[in-house]
């Protein structure tokens, strides 16, 4: 399938798997890099660690540290992609509405 490495989330955005937190399975808003080298949503990995876990949620290997480093690059990529895709979706919806109005006889007029 051509969609390998991509997920379709409920509101129609195609985003790479790397944009999703492996703990929450949701698009990350505040990604951080943990000691295992993987990125997670900050609140999700903080909660994982606060519950006493000392292993990587992704690999099961030991976490050598609980330090979390902001992943600014990934955050920027996610924000840019979501904004660009959202703008494309709005444009497509406008085209569909215009086509529908045109097909219905030029719509747009009042009663």
C-alpha positions in Angstrom: 0.0 0.0 0.0 1.2 3.5 -0.8 0.2 4.8 2.6 2.8 3.0 4.6 4.3 5.3 7.3 1.2 7.5 7.2 -2.0 7.5 9.3 -5.3 9.0 8.5 -6.7 10.7 11.6 -10.4 11.4 12.1 -10.5 14.9 10.6 -8.8 13.8 7.4 -5.1 14.7 7.7 -2.5 12.3 6.4 0.5 12.6 8.7 3.7 10.5 9.1 3.7 8.0 11.9 6.6 10.0 13.5 4.2 12.8 14.3 2.2 10.5 16.6 3.2 9.7 20.2 3.6 6.0 20.7 2.0 6.3 24.2 -1.1 8.4 23.4 -1.4 7.4 19.7 -2.2 11.1 19.1 -0.4 13.8 17.1 2.2 15.4 19.4 1.8 19.1 20.3 4.9 19.3 22.6 7.3 16.5 21.5 10.3 15.8 23.7 13.2 13.3 23.2 13.6 10.8 26.0 16.8 8.9 26.8 15.8 6.1 24.4 16.2 8.5 21.5 12.5 8.5 20.6 10.1 11.4 20.8 7.0 11.4 22.9 4.3 13.9 23.9 5.8 15.7 27.0 2.8 15.1 29.3 2.6 11.4 28.3 6.2 10.5 28.9 6.3 12.6 32.1 3.2 10.6 33.4 5.0 7.3 32.3 8.1 8.2 34.3 6.1 9.5 37.3 4.4 6.2 37.6 7.8 4.6 38.3 8.5 3.2 34.8 12.3 3.0 34.2 12.0 1.4 30.7 11.3 2.8 27.3 7.7 2.7 26.3 8.8 2.1 22.7 11.5 -0.5 23.1 11.2 -1.9 26.6 14.9 -1.2 27.2 16.1 0.6 30.3 16.0 4.4 30.3 19.4 5.7 31.4 18.0 9.0 32.4 14.6 10.8 33.0 15.8 13.9 31.3 13.6 15.1 28.5 14.8 17.4 25.7 12.4 19.5 23.7 12.2 18.4 20.0 11.8 21.8 18.4 12.4 20.5 14.9 9.7 17.9 15.1 7.3 20.4 16.7 7.8 22.8 13.9 7.4 20.1 11.2 4.1 19.0 12.8 2.8 22.5 13.0 3.7 23.4 9.5 2.2 20.2 8.0 -1.0 20.5 10.0 -1.4 24.2 8.9 -0.7 23.4 5.3 -3.0 20.4 5.1 -5.8 22.3 6.9 -5.5 25.1 4.4 -5.7 22.6 1.5 -8.8 21.0 3.1 -10.5 24.4 3.4 -9.8 25.2 -0.3 -11.1 21.8 -1.4 -14.3 22.3 0.6 -14.8 25.7 -1.0 -14.4 24.2 -4.5 -16.9 21.5 -3.6 -19.4 24.1 -2.4 -19.0 26.2 -5.5 -19.4 23.2 -7.8 -22.5 22.2 -5.9 -23.9 25.7 -6.2 -23.1 25.9 -9.9 -24.7 22.5 -10.5 -27.8 23.7 -8.7 -28.3 26.6 -10.9 -25.9 29.3 -9.9 -27.0 29.5 -6.2 -25.8 32.2 -3.9 -28.9 34.4 -4.3 -31.5 35.1 -1.6 -35.1 33.9 -1.4 
